[in-house]
Amino acid sequence: MNILLITLDEFRGDSLSCVGHPVVRTPALDALAAEGVLFTRHHSQAAPCAPGRAALYTGTYQMNNRVVFNGSPLDDRFDNMARAARRVGYAPALFGYTDQAIDPRTVPTDDPRLFTYEGVLPGFDCILDLTDRRLPWAEWVRAEGYDIPEDPDEALATEADRPAQLGISAFLTDRFLEWHAQQEGPWFAHVSHLRPHPPFSAAGHWAQAYDRDAIDLPTVGTPVPAHPLHELLLALPFSAAPTEEAALREMRAQYYGMIGDVDEQLARLWDALRASGQWEDTLIILTSDHGEQLGDHGLQQKMGWFEPSYHVPAIIRDPRRPAGHGRVIDAFTENVDLFPTLCEAMGVAIPRQVDGRSLTPFLDGATPTDWRIRTHWEFDWRLFMPGSTTADWPEDRRGTRHALVVQRSDTTAYVQFADGTALLYDLVGDPHWTTPIHDDARALAEAQALLAWRAEHAERTLTDRFLYPAPER
């Protein structure tokens, strides 16, 4: 069995035509969903990239893995998808990046990996490394006769100036297909696409693929901030969305264009798998590390507590489990569920560190009767607060108070901040989280449920392993 793990960076869970998006078109993703299982209420566990991916790769919540922002080292004691695959004979191949900073206790003090958050997750063989300024792509574009900026973000911001086949999504796909054509046995590949991550500049013709007049505007404008964190994010240039309607339409048009581009590249992967006779012998798992505000609540990118930053797509196609093909699941599922699902598919014992649950029953056409009725995600913003990351521990604990956890059910969203404050939203009357309500009894019930969730998912690696004298024979 081949395994193809695909991540599309910063992909909103509502931006698929198969879930009813009014503008964007995603034929390749729709086709995969039609032949697999589509999870429509799937959530990432943290943002931005490094925290979101730490949860995805290890199956652990942020409160356990403690990757709180880009640059937070991932503790080397954690198992992960690549290491698990190696235990059963795969040589996991990475195309792109994983954004996992190395554990500083495992390398010499002068190791260059200690000076970047773009480290490679332990266990992967990096076939295409797009971590250091996207250099392989940039050099290839220059070799094709185009002069592009040295700065990687500036280079990406000029994607519209070149043909789409020279875009970073096409480049990554080309390199994967070259590698794939040389494989003779079972393989494991992680195709980690950058797009539709900003800068908001789609490649080639995709930059003009959507009529600006037809572009939908944000569902939620900029409400009166209900918490100082929202005020802070609205004041930061990288997280405050444009305020002019034309600029909002342009931003969203470029985002949809980037989705169209990467969707077209995925179609090339599906074609290659079919042409090689591997479509029915390849497990495909597709998701994102986090979502994108795209102007909702006055924000862009992925910050704060609002759902657009955490609602992401999830599609799984296991050719050995046809009973589930074509299913659409509206139960709450999470990125921490993907590692145990992958372990079961590979025949690997699920590590005790894992906080998620396997999605295999859904793939088999069943629905567990005891499945979660609430979903959770976390956000930590201590990096934005001057001095809080270098505070005099343990007397000065300011950094620990700049964190939050969200608990979302069918009817309620509860946001608990580490400083003891909280927000409560009634999702029946206010599905877009515009105005918090005050209901002490309801808030108490949510707080109690949140405490129970934290107790259930406390560190358990050595729990229940009691050391007693050996029984007498």
C-alpha positions, -999 to 999 in steps of 0.1 A, spaced: 0 0 0 13 34 -10 6 64 13 2 100 0 -2 126 27 -11 160 12 -13 193 31 -25 225 15 -13 254 36 -39 279 50 -69 263 33 -103 273 46 -127 244 51 -155 262 33 -135 268 1 -145 237 -19 -171 236 -45 -183 202 -33 -194 218 0 -213 246 -17 -189 275 -20 -205 301 -42 -174 311 -62 -144 288 -60 -142 257 -81 -122 226 -71 -128 198 -95 -99 176 -84 -107 179 -47 -144 173 -55 -134 141 -74 -113 128 -45 -142 135 -21 -166 117 -44 -144 86 -42 -134 89 -6 -147 103 26 -153 140 31 -152 154 66 -171 187 66 -166 198 102 -129 191 105 -106 214 125 -70 221 129 -58 222 166 -36 253 165 -22 282 145 0 294 129 19 268 108 43 252 133 17 247 160 -9 234 136 16 210 120 29 197 154 -6 187 163 -12 171 129 21 151 128 21 139 164 -17 136 171 -13 157 202 -30 189 214 -10 220 219 -14 217 257 7 185 254 32 191 226 38 228 237 46 240 202 31 274 208 43 295 178 66 293 148 100 285 163 88 266 193 109 234 194 91 201 190 102 178 219 121 149 204 103 124 226 72 127 205 65 100 180 52 112 146 38 100 113 72 96 96 88 77 124 58 54 126 60 47 89 97 39 92 89 12 117 70 -8 91 96 -4 63 87 29 45 112 56 37 90 86 41 97 112 14 90 149 19 83 174 -8 80 209 6 84 216 43 71 207 78 80 238 98 91 219 129 119 234 149 144 209 162 147 200 199 178 219 209 188 192 234 195 168 206 221 187 186 253 207 192 249 244 201 263 255 167 239 234 147 224 256 120 190 241 126 188 259 159 184 292 140 152 284 120 117 273 127 115 257 92 131 224 104 122 190 89 101 167 110 124 138 122 118 107 101 114 123 67 139 121 38 136 156 23 136 151 -14 125 186 -22 134 212 4 114 244 2 124 257 36 153 280 29 138 309 9 122 285 -15 156 284 -33 151 253 -55 120 269 -70 135 304 -73 166 290 -90 145 270 -115 124 301 -124 156 321 -130 170 293 -151 138 296 -172 148 332 -180 128 351 -154 144 377 -131 126 374 -97 133 391 -63 157 375 -39 133 379 -10 111 347 -10 79 366 -1 85 392 -28 92 364 -53 59 347 -44 41 380 -46 51 382 -83 36 348 -93 10 365 -115 38 379 -137 48 345 -149 30 315 -165 13 292 -141 35 263 -151 64 282 -135 45 287 -102 56 271 -69 26 247 -69 35 234 -104 72 231 -95 65 210 -64 42 188 -84 68 183 -112 94 172 -86 70 147 -70 60 132 -103 97 128 -113 103 109 -81 71 89 -83 80 76 -118 112 61 -103 95 42 -74 94 4 -77 79 -7 -44 55 7 -18 62 43 -10 52 70 15 52 106 4 42 139 21 33 165 -6 33 197 14 20 225 -8 26 261 2 -5 275 -15 -30 290 -9 -8 305 18 -2 343 13 12 364 -2 -21 368 -21 -8 363 -56 -20 335 -78 3 321 -105 -2 331 -141 -37 330 -155 -51 320 -121 -46 356 -109 -74 367 -132 -95 335 -131 -123 350 -110 -144 380 -119 -139 405 -91 -176 416 -93 -186 379 -86 -163 376 -56 -181 371 -23 -174 395 5 -165 385 41 -194 369 60 -185 389 91 -172 425 89 -153 441 118 -174 439 149 -166 458 181 -137 438 195 -148 417 225 -113 411 238 -79 430 238 -65 402 216 -88 411 188 -79 448 191 -42 438 190 -47 417 158 -66 446 141 -36 468 148 -10 445 134 -3 451 96 1 414 89 -32 403 105 -55 433 97 -75 427 65 -80 455 39 -109 477 47 -118 488 11 -143 466 -7 -122 465 -39 -91 454 -19 -111 427 -1 -124 414 -35 -89 413 -49 -75 395 -19 -102 368 -21 -99 365 -58 -62 358 -55 -69 333 -27 -94 314 -49 -70 316 -78 -43 299 -57 -68 272 -47 -76 267 -84 -39 264 -92 -31 239 -65 -63 219 -74 -51 217 -110 -18 203 -97 -37 177 -76 -55 166 -108 -20 158 -122 -13 136 -92 -46 117 -96 -38 112 -133 -3 99 -125 -16 74 -99 -42 61 -124 -17 59 -153 7 39 -131 -20 15 -119 -16 28 -83 -49 46 -78 -64 15 -62 -32 8 -41 -27 43 -26 -41 57 6 -46 94 2 -50 117 33 -55 154 25 -59 183 49 -45 217 60 -24 229 89 -49 258 96 -74 280 79 -75 317 68 -96 346 81 -99 361 45 -114 393 59 -138 378 84 -139 397 116 -116 423 100 -87 399 99 -65 381 74 -42 351 78 -47 329 109 -48 344 144 -71 345 173 -100 323 182 -124 326 153 -134 295 134 -122 304 99 -86 302 112 -92 265 122 -119 250 100 -100 231 74 -108 204 47 -102 167 53 -106 140 27 -94 104 30 -95 78 3 -86 43 14 -91 20 -16 -93 -10 7 -124 4 24 -150 10 -4 -179 9 20 -171 45 30 -165 59 -5 -187 88 -12 -196 95 24 -200 130 38 -193 132 75 -206 161 96 -194 148 130 -166 169 146 -133 156 135 -98 170 142 -63 169 127 -51 150 158 -73 121 144 -52 117 113 -21 101 130 -40 73 146 -60 68 114 -27 64 95 -13 41 122 -42 17 118 -39 18 80 -2 9 83 -8 -18 110 12 2 136 2 4 173 -12 39 181 12 56 204 -1 64 239 8 101 233 -21 105 208 -50 127 218 -71 120 187 -92 90 177 -89 70 145 -113 78 117 -113 42 104 -149 35 115 -161 64 92 -140 50 64 -157 16 68 -191 31 65 -199 31 102 -205 59 127 -192 55 163 -220 60 189 -196 76 214 -179 101 191 -171 136 204 -198 162 205 -174 191 209 -142 201 191 -113 221 204 -84 243 192 -58 265 209 -39 297 202 -9 313 220 2 348 213 30 353 239 54 361 210 34 393 203 39 406 239 72 424 246 93 407 272 69 378 279 91 352 261 122 362 281 105 369 314 123 360 347 107 325 352 92 314 376 85 347 393 73 364 361 46 343 344 32 369 320 38 347 289 16 319 302 -14 341 303 -13 350 266 -31 318 255 -66 306 249 -86 274 241 -118 272 222 -145 246 228 -172 244 200 -203 224 199 -234 225 177 -249 253 196 -221 270 216 -186 284 213 -167 289 245 -134 307 246 -113 304 277 -84 327 281 -54 318 303 -59 350 323 -92 337 336 -115 356 313 -139 340 289 -162 346 259 -195 327 252 -213 327 218 -247 313 210 -242 297 176 -279 291 170 -287 328 170 -252 340 160 -235 314 138 -207 338 128 -195 346 163 -202 383 162 -215 392 197 -207 373 229 -235 366 253 -237 367 291 -252 335 305 -235 324 338 -252 290 339 -243 281 303 -208 294 308 -204 273 339 -215 242 320 -190 249 292 -162 255 316 -169 222 334 -169 204 301 -136 221 292 -120 209 325 -132 174 317 -116 176 283 -83 187 297 -84 160 323 -91 133 297 -62 144 275 -35 150 301 -1 135 294 -5 97 295 27 81 280 36 63 313 2 65 329 -12 31 339 23 15 338 26 6 374 59 -9 386 54 -37 412 74 -67 422 71 -95 397 45 -121 407 59 -153 423 60 -183 400 
